[in-house]
Amino acid sequence: MQVGAFYKRGPLISELERAGVRVVDLAKRGRWDLVTFGLRLRRALLNFRPDVIYSFLGGANIAAATIRPVIPHLKLVWSIRASDMDLSRYDWTHQLGYRLEKLLSRSADAIIANSNAGRDFAVQNGFPSEMIDVVANGIDTERFQPDAALRARQRDAWRLTNGDIAVGILARLDPMKDHPTLLRAAASVAKIRPEVRFVCVGDGPRLSSLEALAAELDISERVLFPGAGDPVAALNAFDLACSSSTTEGFPNAVAEAMACGKPCVVTDVGDSAMIVGNAGSIVPPSDPDALARAILTEIEAQYSNGTASARQRIVEHFSVDAMVERTLHLFHQVVRGGGYSDSDQRLRN
């Protein structure tokens, strides 16, 4: 196996290399580096000669589809990872890219969605339903697990006391994650439970606007923006995990928080409610009052849905082994049969 990376940076690259996976740096120099990037991609594929190329997200899906005609034997599997995307919140390049991805979708031999919601959204927008199968993300429960020592170190780094209740969100600072709704909920919670601290772990271009909103709501002293960091340490440091997203597919951060034994409050988007089950609370999106009430309910219940039920649900239903087995089965079907259709077998957990 080889992994081709548009940009060879980030913590996942080192994880792959430590696992013995060769990572090929495709050295994309920016959004408009198309011709030379395409030549590097073609050269990498001709050198490795894979049976299947598995592309992730729109840009990679489009690149794989456009390079495929020059490598006829290659089987192509796309991955779609989001649902209910409000493209009006993004610039014209994202909107154009999605339309192009839809037009090219039949060039794939199979398409994997990581959520039922993602599959339904793709079909509604013109992707071929007969080619899409759902394979839920797998969570590494050996890595994401309760760790008291890690929790103590991280809370100390954030200057949280034993009396502080940390309500956290682990997400990039992106419009779809809807941090403003969480901050407005935080303002309501703070009036009732002054010991609650809100921790927004992640980075992105919206940091300054979110800090300004926290100041406007007079909660700057109660909200931390520590940037990106070790997700295992961050999730262990939380007492309650939140997802305020307006759109999701399969929210990894929610499942990872549960694997660390944290109850969750999530918006009812994508497959969030299905993942959480009875290990937390579900609220409508873009409703800060409902989000605040759910946070208070979970706090006042002293996390009665916490460590055991949250973690056990992930271990039982969303293991890495199950994801890998299902994905490899699909790859074998594509290589042997030239295509795959299993649209009736949906994720029901």
C-alpha positions as CSV (number, residue, x, y, z in Angstrom):
1,M,0.0,0.0,0.0
2,Q,1.1,3.5,-0.7
3,V,-0.5,6.8,0.3
4,G,-0.2,9.8,-2.0
5,A,-0.6,13.2,-0.1
6,F,-1.4,16.4,-1.9
7,Y,0.6,18.2,0.9
8,K,3.0,16.1,3.0
9,R,2.4,17.7,6.3
10,G,0.3,17.1,9.5
11,P,0.4,14.5,12.3
12,L,-1.3,11.8,10.2
13,I,1.8,11.7,7.9
14,S,4.1,10.7,10.7
15,E,1.6,8.1,11.9
16,L,1.5,6.5,8.5
17,E,5.3,6.4,8.2
18,R,5.6,4.9,11.7
19,A,3.3,2.2,10.6
20,G,5.5,1.4,7.7
21,V,3.3,2.9,5.0
22,R,5.1,4.6,2.2
23,V,3.9,8.2,1.8
24,V,4.4,9.8,-1.6
25,D,4.6,13.6,-1.5
26,L,2.7,14.9,-4.6
27,A,3.9,18.3,-3.7
28,K,0.9,20.3,-4.7
29,R,1.9,23.9,-4.6
30,G,-1.6,25.5,-4.2
31,R,-5.1,25.5,-5.5
32,W,-4.2,26.3,-9.0
33,D,-1.2,23.9,-9.3
34,L,-3.1,21.5,-11.7
35,V,-0.9,20.6,-14.7
36,T,2.4,19.8,-12.9
37,F,0.5,18.2,-10.0
38,G,-1.4,16.0,-12.5
39,L,1.9,14.9,-14.0
40,R,3.4,14.0,-10.6
41,L,0.3,12.0,-9.8
42,R,0.4,10.1,-13.1
43,R,4.1,9.3,-12.6
44,A,3.5,8.1,-9.0
45,L,0.6,5.8,-10.2
46,L,2.7,4.4,-13.1
47,N,5.6,3.7,-10.8
48,F,3.5,1.9,-8.2
49,R,0.8,0.4,-10.5
50,P,-1.9,-0.1,-7.9
51,D,-5.0,-2.3,-8.5
52,V,-7.2,0.3,-6.8
53,I,-6.9,4.0,-6.2
54,Y,-9.0,5.1,-3.2
55,S,-9.5,8.8,-3.2
56,F,-10.7,11.0,-0.3
57,L,-12.9,14.1,-0.7
58,G,-13.8,16.2,-3.6
59,G,-10.4,17.4,-4.8
60,A,-8.8,14.0,-4.7
61,N,-11.9,12.4,-6.3
62,I,-11.7,14.8,-9.2
63,A,-8.0,14.3,-9.6
64,A,-8.3,10.5,-9.6
65,A,-11.1,10.6,-12.1
66,T,-9.2,12.9,-14.5
67,I,-6.0,10.9,-14.4
68,R,-7.7,7.5,-14.8
69,P,-8.0,7.5,-18.6
70,V,-4.3,7.4,-19.0
71,I,-4.0,4.3,-16.8
72,P,-6.8,2.0,-18.2
73,H,-6.3,-1.0,-15.8
74,L,-6.8,1.1,-12.7
75,K,-10.0,0.6,-10.6
76,L,-11.3,3.7,-8.9
77,V,-13.1,4.0,-5.6
78,W,-14.2,7.4,-4.4
79,S,-14.9,8.4,-0.8
80,I,-17.5,11.0,0.2
81,R,-17.4,12.1,3.8
82,A,-20.0,14.9,4.4
83,S,-23.7,15.5,4.2
84,D,-26.1,18.5,3.8
85,M,-23.2,20.8,2.9
86,D,-24.4,24.4,2.7
87,L,-22.2,25.5,-0.2
88,S,-23.4,29.1,0.0
89,R,-21.1,29.4,3.0
90,Y,-18.0,28.7,0.9
91,D,-16.4,30.4,-2.1
92,W,-17.2,29.8,-5.7
93,T,-14.3,27.3,-6.1
94,H,-16.0,24.9,-3.6
95,Q,-19.3,25.2,-5.4
96,L,-17.7,24.6,-8.8
97,G,-15.7,21.7,-7.4
98,Y,-18.8,20.0,-6.1
99,R,-20.6,20.3,-9.5
100,L,-17.6,18.9,-11.2
101,E,-17.4,16.0,-8.7
102,K,-21.1,15.2,-9.4
103,L,-20.5,15.2,-13.2
104,L,-17.5,12.8,-12.8
105,S,-19.1,10.5,-10.3
106,R,-20.0,7.8,-12.8
107,S,-16.3,7.4,-13.7
108,A,-15.7,5.7,-10.4
109,D,-16.2,1.9,-10.0
110,A,-17.6,2.3,-6.5
111,I,-18.2,5.1,-4.0
112,I,-18.0,4.7,-0.3
113,A,-19.9,7.0,2.0
114,N,-19.0,7.0,5.7
115,S,-22.6,7.7,6.7
116,N,-26.2,7.1,5.7
117,A,-26.7,10.8,5.7
118,G,-23.8,11.3,3.4
119,R,-25.1,8.7,1.0
120,D,-28.6,10.2,1.0
121,F,-27.3,13.7,0.4
122,A,-25.1,12.6,-2.5
123,V,-28.0,10.7,-4.2
124,Q,-30.3,13.7,-3.8
125,N,-27.6,15.8,-5.6
126,G,-27.2,13.5,-8.6
127,F,-24.6,10.9,-7.6
128,P,-25.5,7.4,-8.8
129,S,-27.3,5.6,-6.0
130,E,-26.5,2.1,-7.3
131,M,-22.7,2.8,-6.9
132,I,-22.7,4.0,-3.3
133,D,-22.2,1.8,-0.3
134,V,-22.0,2.9,3.4
135,V,-19.0,1.9,5.4
136,A,-19.0,3.6,8.8
137,N,-15.7,5.1,10.1
138,G,-13.8,2.9,12.5
139,I,-12.4,4.3,15.8
140,D,-9.1,3.2,17.3
141,T,-10.3,2.3,20.8
142,E,-6.8,1.4,21.9
143,R,-5.7,4.9,21.2
144,F,-8.9,6.7,22.2
145,Q,-9.6,5.5,25.7
146,P,-9.9,7.0,29.2
147,D,-6.6,8.1,30.6
148,A,-6.5,9.8,34.0
149,A,-2.9,10.9,33.8
150,L,-3.3,12.4,30.4
151,R,-6.5,14.1,31.6
152,A,-4.7,15.7,34.5
153,R,-1.7,16.9,32.4
154,Q,-4.0,18.5,29.8
155,R,-6.3,20.2,32.3
156,D,-3.2,21.6,34.0
157,A,-2.0,22.9,30.7
158,W,-5.3,24.6,30.2
159,R,-5.2,25.9,33.8
160,L,-8.5,24.2,34.7
161,T,-9.0,23.4,38.4
162,N,-10.7,20.3,39.8
163,G,-13.8,22.3,40.4
164,D,-14.1,23.4,36.7
165,I,-16.4,21.5,34.4
166,A,-14.9,21.4,30.9
167,V,-17.4,21.3,28.1
168,G,-15.4,20.9,24.9
169,I,-15.7,20.8,21.1
170,L,-13.0,19.2,19.0
171,A,-13.4,20.7,15.5
172,R,-11.8,22.9,13.0
173,L,-13.0,26.5,13.1
174,D,-15.2,26.2,10.1
175,P,-18.7,27.5,9.3
176,M,-20.2,24.0,9.2
177,K,-19.2,23.4,12.8
178,D,-21.3,26.4,13.9
179,H,-19.2,27.5,16.9
180,P,-21.3,30.7,17.2
181,T,-24.3,28.6,18.3
182,L,-22.1,26.9,20.9
183,L,-20.8,30.2,22.2
184,R,-24.4,31.5,22.6
185,A,-25.3,28.4,24.5
186,A,-22.2,28.9,26.6
187,A,-23.4,32.4,27.6
188,S,-26.7,30.9,28.8
189,V,-25.0,28.0,30.7
190,A,-22.6,30.4,32.4
191,K,-25.4,32.3,34.1
192,I,-26.5,29.1,35.8
193,R,-23.3,27.1,36.2
194,P,-20.4,29.6,36.6
195,E,-18.0,26.7,37.1
196,V,-18.4,25.5,33.5
197,R,-15.5,26.3,31.1
198,F,-15.9,25.9,27.3
199,V,-12.9,24.7,25.4
200,C,-12.8,25.0,21.6
201,V,-10.0,22.8,20.3
202,G,-9.1,23.4,16.7
203,D,-7.7,26.0,14.4
204,G,-8.9,27.9,11.4
205,P,-9.4,31.4,9.9
206,R,-12.5,32.1,12.0
207,L,-10.6,32.4,15.3
208,S,-10.7,36.2,15.5
209,S,-14.4,36.4,14.8
210,L,-15.2,33.8,17.4
211,E,-13.0,35.5,20.0
212,A,-14.9,38.7,19.2
213,L,-18.2,37.0,19.6
214,A,-17.1,35.6,23.0
215,A,-16.2,39.1,24.1
216,E,-19.5,40.4,22.9
217,L,-21.3,37.7,24.9
218,D,-19.1,38.6,27.9
219,I,-17.8,35.1,28.2
220,S,-14.2,35.5,27.2
221,E,-13.0,34.4,30.6
222,R,-15.0,31.2,30.3
223,V,-13.9,30.2,26.8
224,L,-10.6,28.8,25.8
225,F,-9.3,28.6,22.2
226,P,-6.1,26.6,22.7
227,G,-5.7,25.8,19.0
228,A,-5.1,22.3,17.6
229,G,-3.5,19.7,19.8
230,D,-3.4,16.1,20.8
231,P,-7.0,14.9,20.4
232,V,-6.7,12.1,22.9
233,A,-5.4,14.5,25.6
234,A,-8.1,17.0,24.7
235,L,-11.0,14.6,24.8
236,N,-9.8,13.1,28.1
237,A,-9.6,16.6,29.6
238,F,-13.3,17.3,28.7
239,D,-16.1,16.4,31.1
240,L,-18.7,16.7,28.3
241,A,-18.2,16.8,24.6
242,C,-20.3,18.8,22.2
243,S,-20.9,19.0,18.5
244,S,-22.8,22.1,17.3
245,S,-22.5,21.3,13.6
246,T,-25.1,22.3,11.0
247,T,-24.0,19.5,8.8
248,E,-22.0,16.3,9.3
249,G,-21.5,12.9,7.7
250,F,-19.9,10.6,10.3
251,P,-18.5,12.9,13.0
252,N,-15.3,11.2,14.1
253,A,-14.7,13.6,17.0
254,V,-18.1,12.5,18.6
255,A,-17.2,8.8,18.3
256,E,-13.7,9.4,19.6
257,A,-15.0,11.4,22.6
258,M,-17.3,8.5,23.4
259,A,-14.4,6.1,23.1
260,C,-12.7,8.2,25.8
261,G,-15.8,7.7,28.0
262,K,-17.4,11.1,27.5
263,P,-21.1,11.7,27.2
264,C,-22.0,13.9,24.3
265,V,-24.4,16.6,23.3
266,V,-24.8,16.7,19.5
267,T,-27.0,18.4,16.9
268,D,-29.3,16.1,15.0
269,V,-27.3,16.2,11.7
270,G,-25.7,13.5,9.7
271,D,-25.3,10.2,11.6
272,S,-24.6,12.0,14.9
273,A,-27.8,10.8,16.7
274,M,-27.2,7.2,15.5
275,I,-23.7,7.2,16.9
276,V,-24.6,8.7,20.3
277,G,-27.6,6.5,20.9
278,N,-28.4,6.8,24.6
279,A,-25.0,8.0,25.6
280,G,-25.9,11.7,25.5
281,S,-28.4,14.2,24.2
282,I,-29.6,15.2,20.8
283,V,-30.7,18.7,19.9
284,P,-31.8,20.5,16.7
285,P,-29.1,22.4,14.8
286,S,-28.7,26.2,15.1
287,D,-30.7,26.3,18.4
288,P,-28.5,27.7,21.2
289,D,-31.3,27.5,23.8
290,A,-31.8,23.8,23.2
291,L,-28.1,23.2,23.2
292,A,-27.8,25.0,26.5
293,R,-30.6,23.1,28.1
294,A,-29.1,19.8,27.0
295,I,-25.6,20.7,28.4
296,L,-27.2,21.6,31.7
297,T,-29.2,18.4,31.7
298,E,-26.0,16.3,31.2
299,I,-24.2,18.2,33.9
300,E,-27.0,18.0,36.4
301,A,-27.3,14.2,35.7
302,Q,-23.7,13.9,36.7
303,Y,-22.9,12.2,33.5
304,S,-25.2,9.3,34.2
305,N,-24.8,8.2,30.5
306,G,-21.0,8.5,30.7
307,T,-17.9,6.3,30.6
308,A,-19.3,2.8,30.4
309,S,-22.2,3.2,28.0
310,A,-20.4,5.7,25.7
311,R,-17.3,3.7,25.3
312,Q,-19.0,0.4,25.1
313,R,-21.2,1.6,22.2
314,I,-18.2,2.6,20.1
315,V,-16.3,-0.7,20.9
316,E,-19.3,-2.8,19.9
317,H,-20.4,-0.9,16.8
318,F,-17.6,1.2,15.3
319,S,-14.4,-0.7,15.5
320,V,-11.5,-0.2,13.1
321,D,-11.5,-3.9,12.3
322,A,-15.1,-3.8,11.0
323,M,-14.3,-0.7,8.8
324,V,-11.2,-2.3,7.3
325,E,-12.9,-5.7,6.7
326,R,-15.9,-4.0,4.9
327,T,-13.6,-1.7,2.9
328,L,-11.4,-4.5,1.7
329,H,-14.4,-6.6,0.8
330,L,-15.5,-3.8,-1.5
331,F,-12.1,-3.5,-3.0
332,H,-12.0,-7.2,-3.8
333,Q,-15.5,-7.0,-5.4
334,V,-14.3,-4.0,-7.6
335,V,-11.1,-5.8,-8.7
336,R,-12.9,-9.1,-9.5
337,G,-16.1,-7.8,-10.9
338,G,-15.3,-4.4,-12.3
339,G,-18.0,-2.8,-10.2
340,Y,-20.0,-3.0,-7.0
341,S,-23.5,-2.4,-5.9
342,D,-24.7,-3.0,-2.4
343,S,-27.0,0.0,-1.8
344,D,-29.5,-2.0,0.1
345,Q,-27.1,-2.9,2.8
346,R,-27.2,0.2,5.0
347,L,-25.7,1.0,8.4
348,R,-28.4,0.1,10.9
349,N,-26.6,0.3,14.3
